[in-house]
């Protein structure tokens, strides 16, 4: 390891216990930790231990970042803090079995890859992502938690928008924001956009929160346009239509139709402005890109057929450059990673790995559909609609990208999966809170009726019953 690694680890050993101490002691510090955890996913400050920077795979070392600082600190708060004594975290979250099987299969590829260290890099990333999922599922408990998370997501979009404005001002054609590639930024923001479109359409909240929803959706859409990502633009339109359709199924209200009309009017000038540039982007796309994708896909299929566990997690780039599979891709510059997340899983984890991966992501989609099908027309249902479209946008574009393996997108997906898994618990809490308010309303109603009876009795001199049930007679003046 280099000096920078030792410095980063030394800082980590100081920051993590300090942040955990403040979080355990103060509620505001706990909230700050939560905000920092999510916000850090869009601006990674990390190191790669045992780094292999020249390797062209999706993971080039044992990643350790500021996100891990926040996750470990928050984990300590949830386990140790007295505030969490009555709400201990659950060891096994929903879909735990599929997650464990996926993790076990990924671990098995350590024994089949030519370079087991590369597989270990990828395995460590999966463990970190699953920890984020577990943490979010156990933390999210109330509607107020949910709305707090929405504000954090809005702040992420605002931050990326400012970076995009700066990059465009200095002449960068395809903005990347704080992420490594414009396509990655487009996928990242697309997933958040779907949630805020659902809230704009469905949430009846008034005041500043509604302005936040509109602003986040607007600048998020502008970010996608600024990336000029052809796949993301098509997926954005498709999934926006899906959110509109699911919102109408959830509950049809005239207000939703007004919102749709306003969105169409606001989008029209922007569409007219950027359409020529988008058309040019499609027309000037490199013709060789399609051929290289086909060659990489053929290589991935051959790797999947070579062994029931493939060539090993995070070993595709090694296999395509250093083994006989290189014959499938003629140009060395194209021997990076296959741009199809499904074929990448098949190549590195075998056809069994692909099946397990599809079952895993399908289980989360089914989880969202079960909530949506109840047509509750509340924030739980609206968030489920947004997350369903978010995940679908990722998996549609993943047929042309391997971005899911990038840490930004991996963590974001498991973060939203944690939201989704916790929604039924949030719904139960909302129901309990509503039931607790009912007796108070009933008491106030009876008290009001008793007061009316008292006033009538004072005027007429008749007998009435007070709130304690005692009969009283008042003589009229």
N, C-alpha and C positions, 0 to 999 in steps of 0.2 A: 504494500500500500504506500501511497505517496503522503507527503506532509499534509495536504489538504484533507485527506481522509481522516487522519488523526485529529486535525483541528475540528472537523465537523462532528466527529464522534465525541470529542471532549465537550463541545458546546451542547450536544444532545444530552449528555449525562448531567449537565447543569440545568438545561431548560425543562426537560421532562418532569423531574421531581418538583421543581419550582412551580411550574404551571399546575401540576396535580395538587400541590399544597394549597395554592390559591383557590382552585376549583372546589376542593373539599371544604374549605373554610367559608367561601363567599359564593352566594348564588349568582351574583353578577359575573364573577370570574368563570363560573360554569357556563353561562350563556356566551361569554366571550370565547371560550374554548370551542363551543359548538359552531359559532360563526367562523372561527379561524379554521376549523376542520374542513368545512365545506368550501370556504373561499380558497383555501390552499390548493384545492383540486384543479383550479384553472391556472395556477401560477406555481408550478413545481420548482422548489429549490431542493435539489437532491444530489446524492453522490452514488456512484456505482462501486461497491466493494468488489475486489477481484475483477476490475473492469477489463472488458475486451472491446475497446472502442472501435477497432477496425472490423469487427464482426458485423455482418449485415442483417442479422436476425432482429426480431422485435424486442428482445431484451439482451442487454450487453453487460450485465453485472447484477450483483445483489443490490437492488435499489433500496435506498433509505432516504426519506425526504422529510420536509417539515410537516407534511400531512401525517406521517407516522408519529412525529412528536405529539401532535394534537390528539391523534387516535389513542395512543398509549396513555396520555395524560387523562383524557376523558374516561377511558376504561378504568383507571385507578379511582377516579371520582365516583363512578357508578358502583364500584365494589366496596369502597371504604367510607364514603360520605354518609353521615347520619341521615341526611335528607333522603337517601335511597334505601333505608332499612325496610320500609313498607312496600317497596316496589323493586325487589331484587330481580336482576336480569335473568331471563330464561336461557338455559344452556343450549337448547335445541330450537332454533327458529323454524318457521314454515319452510318446506322444501329442504330440510336438513339432510334427509337421506340422499336425494339426488346430488346435493352439493358434496357430500362425503364421498359418494361413488365417483363423481367427477374428479375430486381431489385425489382419490386413491388411484384412478386410472392414470392421471397425470404423473403421480409418483412412480407408477410402474414403468413409465417410459424412461426413467433413469437407467434402466437395465438393458435397454435396446438401442439407445442412441450411440453413435460413434463418439460423441463428446458429451458425456453425462453432465459436465459442468454447465453446458448450455441449457440442458433440461432443468437443472437445479435453479438457474436464473428464472426461468419461466414459472417453475413451481412456487418459488418464493413470492412472485407477483400474485399468483392465484390466492395464496394464503392471505396476503395483505388485503386483497379485494374482498374476500369472504369475511374477514374481520370487520371491514367497514360495513358490510351488509348486516352482520350480527349486531354491531354497535348501534346503527340507525334503527333497526327493528326494536331493540330494547329501549332506546331513548324516547322514541316518538310515542306519546301516550295520550295527549289531549289535543283539542282543536287549537288551543293557543300555541302549542308546540308546532303544529302544522303551519299555522300562519306565520310564525317566526321563521321557519325554514323557507317559506315562500319569499320573505323579504331578503333572505340571504341569496337565494337564486336570482332575485331581481338585481341585487348589488353586483353579482357576477356578470350579468348581461351588461349592466351599465359600465363596468370596468372594461370589458372587452370592446364595447362601443367606443369608448374614449381612445383606446389603443388603435382601433381600426381607423378612426378619424385622423389620428396622428400619422399612421402609416400611409393613408391615402394622400395626406397633405405633402408628404416628402416623395411622392411618386411611386409608391409600391402598388403595382397593378392589382395583384390578388392578395388582399390583406390576410394576415395569419393571426392577428391578435397576440396573445401570450402563448399560443400553442405552436407546435413545430411545423404545421403545414396548414394551408388554407382549407383543404378538405377536412382535416381534423377539427378545425374551428367550426366549419359548417355543420358537421355532425353533432358536435358538442352543443351548439346553440339551438339547433333544430329540436333536440330533445327537450330543452327547456321551453322553447316557444310553444310546443303543443300544450303544455300545462297552463300557460297563461292565456292562450286562446280559449281553452275550456272555461277558465275563470271569467274572462271577459264576457263570454256568451251566457254563462249560467249564474255566477255569483251575483246576488242582489245587494251586496254590501255598498254602502254609500260613503262619500268622503274621499280622503286621501288614498285609501287602499285601492279604490277603483281606478284612480288616476295612475297609481303605480302599475296596476295590471295592464292598462292601455299603453303606457309608456314603454314597459318592458317588451310587450308584444311588438310594438312599432319598431323600436331600435333593434330588437332581435331579428326581425325580418330584414331590416336594412343591412345588418351584418352578413346575413346569408347572401344577399345580392352582391355585397362587396367582395365576397370570396370568389365569385364567378365559378363556383363548383357546379358543373352540369348535373351531376347526380343529386346533389343536395337541393338544387333548385326544383328539380322534378319531384323529389320526395317531399319537399316542403309543401308544394301545391297539393299533391295527392293526400298527404296526411292532414292538411288543413281541411280539405273536403271531408275526410273521415271524421274529424272532430265535430264539424258542423252536423254531419249525419247522426252521430252518436248523441249529440246534445239534443237534437230534435226527438230522437227516440226516448231519451230520458224524460223529457217533458217539453211540450210545445207551448210557447208563450209568445204573445205579440212583441214583448220586449226583445226576444231573441232575434226576431225578424228585423227589428229596427237596428240592432247591433250589426247584423250581417250587412244591411244596407249601408251603414256608416263605414264599415270596414271596406266595402267595395268602393265607396266614393273616395276614401283616403288612399286606397291602394292604386287607383287609376292613374293619378299624375306620376307617381313613382314608376309604375309599370311602363308608361309611355316614355319616361326619361331613360330607363335602363334597358329597354327591350332591344335597341340596336346593338348595344355592347354585348348582350347575352347571345343574340343571334350570331354575332361575329365570333364569339367564344366557341359556339358549337361548330361553326363552319371552318374555323382555323385549328381545330383539334388535330394533333399529330396522327397521321394515318397508321404509323407503325405501332401505336399503342395497342390497337386491337389484336394484332398478330402476336405481340409479346405476351399478352394476357392468355391467348389461346395456347401458346407454347408452355407457359407456366402452369396452366390448368392441366395440361396433358402430363406434365412432370409430377404434379401433385397426385393425380390418379395412379400413376405408376408407383409412386412411393407408398400409397395406401395399399396397393395390391402386393407389395413386396413383403409385408409382415403384418400380422394381425394387430400390432401396436404401432404401425407406421415406422418412421425413422427416428422418432423421439421428439418430445416437446422442445420447441425452439431450435430444432435441428434442420429445418427445411433449407435455410440459407447455406448451411454447411454442405448438405447433401447435393444441392443444385450447383455448387461451385467446386466441390472437392471429390465427388464420386462420379460413377458412371451416369448418373441422372443428368449431368451437365449437357449430354447430347441433345436433350429436349429443347434447350434454349441456346441458340447459336451465339448471340451477342452477350459478352460477359457483363456489359452494363445493365442488362435486363435480368441478371441472375440475383435478384434481391429476395423478395417475398411474394408469393402468389397472392394476387389481389382478389381473393375470395375467401372469406373467413371460414366457410363451410369446408371447402377443399383443403384449406390450411389445417383444419382439425383432422380431416381424414388422412392427410399426408403425415402428420406428426403424432397422431394418437390412434390411427387406424379407423376402419369403418365403424367399429364399436364406439370409438371416441366421438365420431360425428353423430351417431344415433343418440348417445348420452347427452351431447351438447344441445341437440335439437329438442330433446325431451326437457332439458333444464330450462331453456328459454321459452319453450311452449308452456311449461307449467306456470311461469309468471304471467304470460299472456292470458291463460285460462283463469288465473287468480283475479286479474283485472276484469275479465268478462263476467265472472260470477258477481262481482260487486256492481258492475254496470247494469246487469240484467235485473237487479232488484228495483231499479228505477226509483231511488229514494229522493232524488233532487235535493241533495245537500252537499256540503263540501267534500265529504268522503267520495260520493259518486262522481263529482266534478274532477277531483284529483285522479280518480281511477281512469276516467276517460282520457285525461291528458297523458298519464303515464302509459296507458295502452298504446296511444298513438306515438308517444316518444319511443317506446321499445320497437314498435313496428317500423318507425322511420330508420332506426339503427339497423334492424335486421334486413330491411329491403336494400339499403345501401351497402350492407356487408357482402352482398353478392358481387360487388365491384371494388370493395376495399377490405383491407385487413386492419382498419383503424381500431377495432375492438381490442386488439392486443396492445395498443398504445395505452400507457398508464392513465392518461387523462380520461379516455373513454371507458376503460375497464372500471375505474373507480366510480365514474359517473353512473354507469349502468347499475352497479351493485348498490350505490347510494339510492337510486330511484327504486330499485327492487326492495330495499329496506323500507322505504316509504310505503310501498304497495303492501308489503306483508304486514305492516303495522296498522293499516287502515281499519280492519275489523275491530281491533282493540280501541282505536279512537272512536269508532261508531258506538261501541258499548259504553265508553265513558260519556259520550254525548247523551246517550239514552238515560244513564244513571243521573247525570246532572239535570236533565229535563224532568225526570221523575221526582227529584228532590225539590224542584221548584213548584210542583203541582200542589202539595199540601199547603204551602204558603199562600198560593193563589186561592185555594179553597177556604183557608182561614180568613183571608181578607174579604172574600165574598160574603161569608157568614157574618163577619163583623160589620160590614157595610149594611147588610140587611137588618141586623139588630139595631144599628144606629137609626135607620129609617123608621123602624118600628117605635123606637124611643121618641123620636121627634113627633111621630103621629100621635103617640099616647099623650105627650105633653099638650098637644093641641086639643085632644078630644077627651082626656081624662080616662081613657081605657087602659086595661092591663096590657103589659108587654113583657117580653122575656129578654133579659140582658145576656151578654156573651157567656156568663157563667151558668146560665140556665135557671136563675132565680126569678120568680115572678115579682113584678113591681107595679104598684098602682100610683099613677100621678093624677092629681086633681087639676083640672083646667082652671086657669085664673078667672 
